[in-house]
Amino acid sequence: MKQKTKIFALSMVFVFLLACGVVVNNEKFDSAKWKNGDERARGNNGL
C-alpha cells in the first residue's frame, strides 16, 4: 500500500513539473503588434 502511495505522489510531482514547463506560445514578441493591439493581444484578458 505504501509503495502505491509513493508512486502516485511521485507521478503527481512529475506531471506538475511537466505542466510548469509547457510553452503555450512560441510566437516571437512583436512590439508594433503589441502597441496597436487590444487587451487580448497584450495578454490582459481582464483577469
Beta strands, then each sheet from edge to edge (+ up, - down):
end
